Each structure stands twice: as C-alpha cells, then as structure tokens.
C-alpha cells in the first residue's frame, strides 16, 4: 500500500505533519526492525511536544489521522498515552496508575481530600494485592471526580512526573483543592484514586506480572480490602471498584463499566424511591446523533404511564458505531436488573438538551424526546442532573 503524503494544504503545522508521517510509517511497517525505526523517531517527537506543552499539535495530528488513517491514529494515540502516563527517572520506570470507583447515591458523591489514615490503608492494599513486590508507591491525597482529573496529555505528563517524584522519595503528593473545579452532581458517577509506581528499569509493576498472580485475583482482593477503605471515604454511596491499572487503560475500563453500572444504579434508585419492584418499570432505548451517532439514551417510565421519570445516557466508545450491537447490550443489562418491558425505537433523535437546565432529553414510549421528571413527591434530595 502506497504511503500517503500530506501537503501543507492540509492545514497541519510542520510538527503535526511530521507526527502523521511517522505514525503512518509505523502503522504500515512490516517487521519488528522497521517498527523500531519508526517508533523511536515518533517517540522522540512526541516526547518533545509533551515537554513543550504543545497540546494543539498532538491533537491536530490525532484529528487528521482519525479522519484519514485509522491504524496510524491508533499507533499515535497509543504512543502519546504511554509517554504521557509514564517516564524514566534515572534507572527507574515511572507509571501513573488510576484506581477508579463507580458509585451512586441520592446525595452528593464525595470528591475530597483523603485523610492520612485512609491513604495509608489504601497504600497497604495496593502494594499487597495490585502491585508487584518491591514497587515504590506515591499517592495523591484526593479522591478525584472526572472534572478534576488532569486535562489533556501535557497536563497528565506533568502530573505523572510530580507524583513519580513523590513516589521515588517514598512520599505522597498533596493536592491543593482550592484550584480544582467544582464537580457536577450526578446520580451515578466515577471517582479516581491516583498514584505513581516506581520500579527498576524493566521490572514488574503489577501483581499479575508475577508467576503466582493474575488480574482476577488482584481485583477480587482489591474489591474486598481496598473497597472497604473506599467505603469510609464515600458515605451514603453504593459503590463498585474497578481494577487499578495504568492511567489511560483504567480510565477506559471505567468508562465501559460505568455504562451498565449506571443502569443498575438507576433501577435501584427508582425501585427504592418509588417503592416499586423492577418489573413495574419500562425502559425505552433510542439512538441520538449529531452529525453521526453519538450515544443511546434510555428513558424510564412506569408500565402504567408514558411519562418519562428518569433517563440514562449510554455513550459510544472507541470504534463503536451504528453497526455495533449496543441496543442488545443495553436490553440485556436492563433485563438483568429485573425489567421485563424494554422498547427499542428505530427513530434516530437529534442530540437535544433542555434549554433551561441543560439536562439530556430522553425517548418516550410515544417516540418523542422529552424531559425526565420524577413525581414531585419523590424528587426531594435527588441530584438535579441524572446520568
């Protein structure tokens, strides 16, 4: 296959053009030896742009490849992520780690400083159950909401470097909360515990890299031991932990897991709030698009009424599109929750939001996009915006 050449008329800067050329070369490589040639030069260019804080160039190259060269896009995205979340400190490797927690509550989901005692307990359980023997660990002393995570690749790299420096010194990183944005209030949401692991170059980072470890065992032990500590940080919440992993991999897994979790949370919320069993509820599934399909939305009603009382957004992730079996996945998740009445609409709706409060509009059994409104007597002490 002939390698694509991009001219200046593409609107890309010289650095962005160089990134796309190197990424296409790596994507089309036919051998490990050639891989090494392209990857070394691409890594050098990415490192330079990350160190300079040139987020725009990285994003413009990614946007261009996303539209023109899917394989090259994947190569560049993987390399940017790996360089943003990891680094080298002398003769040691440094990796930024995320431990996501999915939670739901009728009240506010905590995003706050982690007290020293709980932070120390989390450190013990991460080192005992998730990380390999001998890993040095530094933890951020804050439970982050998605709005409060490092924004962009360059900021992630700076954060990883600061946390890695703390880990190398055997310390934790204090987060100045006054500079963090306010977090939105949702019925269900994700919180993140962030840490950095430091090991000698080439050594194992995670428990499952050792001969007697595996991911399933690590998750089970972290869910039991680490989850008990997290519960004390998030009063009034039902929660489920996600396996801690490298920052971007863990974040993506949390994005995937939070979709069915938000359905389970919504059904639990409705059944307790309305004091009714799941089989008295109806769910309506419909696709919503802008210029292309963006997400599915699920409207909940009582079986005895067409009024939409709650809604959930199921965003498309990665390579998912209209050909993916997303409606079937949503229906299976709903039926697992105990719903027996699930409608799938063929109509594709525009990506509409309420002009007054900004909440998404949800599909009704009548085939219309409407505002979700709980009955007045059930709406007290419930977050205004619902996932």
C-alpha positions in Angstrom: 0.0 0.0 0.0 1.4 3.4 -1.0 2.2 5.6 2.0 0.0 8.7 2.0 1.8 12.0 1.7 0.3 15.1 3.3 0.9 18.5 1.8 0.9 21.9 3.6 -2.5 22.5 2.2 -3.8 20.0 4.8 -3.6 22.9 7.3 -1.3 20.9 9.6 1.7 22.5 11.2 5.2 21.1 10.2 5.4 19.3 13.6 1.9 17.8 13.1 2.8 16.7 9.6 5.9 15.0 10.9 3.8 13.2 13.5 1.4 11.9 10.9 4.2 10.8 8.6 5.9 8.8 11.3 2.6 7.3 12.6 1.6 6.2 9.1 5.1 4.7 8.7 4.7 2.7 11.9 1.2 1.6 11.0 2.4 0.2 7.7 5.6 -1.4 9.0 6.1 -5.0 8.0 8.7 -6.0 10.6 9.9 -5.6 14.2 13.1 -4.0 12.9 11.2 -1.4 10.9 8.8 -0.9 13.9 11.8 0.1 16.0 12.9 2.7 13.4 9.6 4.4 13.2 8.7 4.1 16.9 12.0 5.5 18.1 11.6 8.7 16.0 7.9 9.0 16.7 8.6 8.7 20.5 11.3 11.4 20.3 8.9 13.8 18.5 6.0 13.0 21.0 8.3 13.5 24.0 9.5 16.8 22.6 5.9 18.1 22.1 4.8 16.9 25.6 7.7 18.6 27.2 6.9 21.8 25.4 3.3 21.6 26.4 2.2 21.6 22.7 -1.2 20.0 23.2 -2.6 21.6 20.0 -0.1 19.9 17.7 -0.7 16.5 19.2 -4.5 16.9 18.9 -4.4 18.2 15.3 -2.3 15.2 14.3 -4.7 12.8 16.0 -7.8 14.5 14.5 -6.2 14.3 11.0 -5.3 10.6 11.3 -8.7 9.8 12.9 -10.4 11.0 9.7 -7.8 9.5 7.2 -5.8 6.7 8.6 -7.4 4.7 11.4 -4.4 2.3 12.0 -2.0 5.2 12.2 -4.3 7.0 14.6 -4.2 4.0 16.9 -0.4 3.9 16.8 -0.1 7.6 17.5 -2.7 7.6 20.3 -1.2 4.6 22.0 2.3 6.2 21.9 1.1 9.6 23.2 -0.8 8.0 26.0 2.1 5.8 27.0 4.5 8.8 27.1 2.1 10.9 29.0 1.4 8.4 31.7 4.9 7.0 32.1 8.5 8.2 32.3 12.1 7.4 33.3 13.7 8.6 36.5 17.4 7.7 36.4 17.5 3.9 36.2 13.8 3.5 37.2 10.5 3.3 35.3 7.6 5.5 36.5 3.9 4.8 35.7 0.8 6.8 36.6 -1.9 4.5 38.0 -5.6 5.0 38.4 -7.9 3.1 40.7 -11.5 4.0 39.6 -14.5 3.7 41.8 -18.1 3.6 40.4 -20.7 5.0 42.9 -24.3 6.1 43.1 -26.2 8.0 45.7 -29.3 10.1 46.2 -27.0 12.6 47.8 -23.6 14.1 46.8 -20.9 11.7 45.8 -17.7 12.7 47.6 -14.8 14.3 45.8 -12.5 15.3 48.6 -9.1 15.1 50.4 -8.3 11.6 51.6 -7.4 11.6 55.3 -3.9 10.3 56.1 -5.1 7.1 57.9 -7.2 6.0 54.9 -4.5 7.0 52.4 -2.1 4.8 54.4 -4.5 1.9 54.3 -5.1 2.2 50.6 -1.3 2.2 50.0 -1.0 -1.0 52.0 -3.7 -2.8 50.0 -2.5 -1.5 46.6 1.0 -2.8 47.4 -0.2 -6.1 48.8 -2.8 -7.0 46.2 -2.3 -5.0 43.0 1.3 -4.1 42.6 4.4 -6.3 42.2 6.8 -6.9 45.0 9.2 -4.1 45.6 7.3 -1.3 43.9 7.7 2.2 45.4 4.4 4.0 45.5 3.4 7.6 45.8 -0.3 8.5 46.1 -2.3 11.7 45.5 -4.3 12.6 48.7 -7.5 13.4 46.8 -10.5 11.5 45.5 -10.9 13.0 42.0 -14.1 13.4 40.0 -13.8 13.2 36.2 -13.9 17.0 36.0 -10.9 17.3 38.3 -8.5 14.9 36.5 -5.5 16.3 34.6 -6.9 17.8 31.4 -5.0 16.8 28.2 -1.8 14.8 27.6 0.6 17.5 28.6 -1.0 18.2 31.9 -1.2 14.4 32.5 2.6 14.1 31.9 3.3 16.9 34.3 1.1 15.3 37.0 2.7 11.9 36.4 6.1 13.5 36.8 5.2 15.2 40.1 3.6 12.1 41.5 6.5 9.9 40.3 9.0 12.2 42.1 7.0 11.8 45.3 6.9 8.0 44.8 10.7 7.9 44.3 11.0 9.7 47.7 8.5 7.3 49.4 6.1 10.1 49.9 2.5 11.1 48.9 1.5 14.2 46.8 -0.7 16.8 48.5 -3.3 18.2 46.1 -4.3 21.9 46.6 -8.0 21.7 46.4 -8.7 25.4 46.0 -7.5 25.2 42.4 -9.7 22.3 41.5 -13.0 22.8 39.6 -16.4 22.1 41.2 -17.7 18.7 40.3 -21.2 18.2 38.8 -23.7 16.3 40.9 -25.0 13.1 39.2 -26.9 10.1 40.5 -24.1 7.8 39.4 -20.5 8.8 38.7 -16.9 7.7 38.9 -14.2 8.7 41.3 -10.5 8.2 40.9 -7.6 7.4 43.3 -4.4 8.3 41.5 -0.9 7.0 42.3 2.5 6.6 40.7 4.6 3.4 40.8 8.4 3.4 40.5 10.4 0.2 39.8 13.9 -0.5 38.5 14.0 -0.4 34.7 12.2 -3.4 33.2 11.0 -4.8 36.5 7.3 -6.0 37.0 4.9 -3.3 38.0 1.7 -5.3 38.7 0.9 -8.4 40.7 -0.3 -10.2 37.6 3.1 -9.8 36.0 4.4 -12.3 38.6 4.2 -16.0 38.2 1.7 -16.6 41.0 -0.5 -13.6 40.3 -3.4 -12.8 37.9 -5.9 -10.0 37.3 -8.9 -11.8 38.6 -7.3 -12.5 41.9 -6.0 -8.9 42.2 -9.4 -7.5 41.5 -11.2 -9.8 44.0 -8.7 -8.9 46.8 -8.7 -5.1 45.9 -12.5 -5.2 45.8 -12.7 -6.7 49.3 -9.8 -5.0 51.1 -9.4 -1.7 49.2 -13.2 -1.4 48.7 -13.7 -1.5 52.5 -11.4 1.5 52.8 -13.1 3.4 49.9 -16.5 2.9 51.6 -15.4 5.0 54.5 -14.5 7.8 52.1 -17.9 7.8 50.3 -20.7 7.8 52.9 -24.2 7.2 51.7 -23.0 5.7 48.4 -23.3 2.2 46.9 -20.0 1.6 45.1 -18.1 -0.9 43.0 -14.3 -0.7 42.4 -12.5 -1.2 39.0 -9.2 -2.9 38.8 -6.4 -0.4 39.2 -4.2 -0.2 36.1 -2.2 2.3 34.0 -4.0 5.6 34.0 -5.5 5.6 30.5 -6.3 1.8 30.5 -8.1 2.1 33.8 -10.0 5.2 32.7 -11.2 3.4 29.6 -12.3 0.4 31.6 -14.1 2.6 34.0 -15.9 4.3 31.0 -17.0 0.9 29.8 -18.0 -0.5 33.2 -19.9 2.7 34.2 -22.4 2.3 31.4 -24.1 -0.9 32.7 -23.4 0.3 36.3 -25.4 3.4 35.6 -28.4 1.3 34.5 -28.2 -0.8 37.7 -27.9 2.3 39.8 -30.9 3.9 38.1 -33.1 0.8 38.6 -32.0 0.6 42.2 -32.7 4.3 42.7 -36.2 4.1 41.1 -37.2 1.0 42.9 -36.3 2.4 46.3 -37.5 6.0 45.6 -40.9 4.9 44.1 -41.1 1.8 46.4 -41.9 -0.4 43.5 -40.3 -3.6 42.1 -38.3 -3.5 38.8 -40.9 -5.4 36.8 -43.3 -2.5 37.2 -40.9 -0.2 35.2 -40.5 0.2 31.4 -37.3 1.3 29.6 -37.2 2.9 26.1 -34.0 2.8 24.1 -33.2 5.1 21.2 -30.1 6.3 19.3 -29.2 10.0 19.4 -26.9 11.7 16.8 -25.3 15.0 15.9 -23.6 14.6 12.5 -23.1 10.9 13.4 -24.4 8.5 16.0 -23.0 9.7 19.4 -24.9 7.8 22.1 -28.0 5.8 23.1 -30.4 7.3 25.7 -32.7 5.2 27.8 -35.9 6.7 29.2 -37.6 5.1 32.2 -41.4 5.1 32.8 -43.8 3.2 34.9 -45.6 0.5 33.0 -48.8 2.2 33.8 -47.8 5.6 32.3 -45.9 7.0 29.3 -44.4 9.8 31.4 -40.6 9.6 31.4 -39.4 9.8 35.1 -35.7 9.2 34.7 -33.1 8.8 32.0 -29.6 7.4 31.4 -27.0 8.2 28.7 -25.0 5.3 27.2 -22.2 6.9 25.1 -20.5 5.2 22.3 -16.8 4.4 23.0 -13.9 3.6 20.8 -14.8 2.1 17.4 -18.5 1.6 18.3 -21.0 2.8 15.7 -24.5 2.2 14.4 -23.4 -1.3 13.4 -22.4 -2.3 16.9 -24.9 -4.4 19.0 -25.3 -1.7 21.6 -29.1 -1.8 21.9 -28.9 -5.5 22.5 -26.3 -4.9 25.2 -28.4 -2.3 26.9 -31.5 -4.5 26.8 -29.6 -7.5 28.3 -28.3 -5.2 31.1 -31.8 -3.9 31.8 -33.3 -7.4 31.9 -30.5 -8.5 34.3 -31.8 -5.7 36.6 -35.3 -7.2 36.6 -37.0 -5.2 33.9 -39.4 -7.2 31.7 -40.7 -4.3 29.4 -37.9 -2.9 27.2 -38.7 -1.0 24.0 -36.2 -0.3 21.2 -37.1 2.6 18.9 -35.9 2.7 15.3 -36.2 6.5 15.2 -32.9 8.4 15.5 -33.2 11.6 17.5 -31.1 14.8 17.4 -28.7 15.3 20.3 -31.0 17.6 22.2 -30.8 19.1 25.7 -33.1 21.1 27.9 -32.8 24.8 27.2 -33.4 25.7 30.9 -31.3 23.2 32.9 -29.1 21.5 30.2 -30.3 18.0 31.0 -30.5 15.5 28.1 -33.8 14.8 26.6 -34.9 11.1 26.7 -37.1 8.9 24.5 -40.7 8.3 25.5 -42.9 5.3 24.5 -44.7 7.7 22.1 -41.4 8.2 20.1 -40.7 11.7 21.4 -37.6 13.2 23.1 -38.8 14.6 26.4 -37.5 16.0 29.8 -37.3 13.3 32.5 -39.3 14.4 35.6 -39.7 12.4 38.8 -43.1 12.7 40.5 -42.9 15.7 42.8 -43.3 13.7 46.0 -40.3 11.5 45.0 -38.0 14.2 43.8 -36.6 15.6 47.1 -32.9 15.2 47.9 -32.2 13.9 44.4 -29.3 15.4 42.2 -30.7 17.7 39.6 -28.7 16.1 36.7 -29.0 12.4 36.2 -26.6 10.2 34.2 
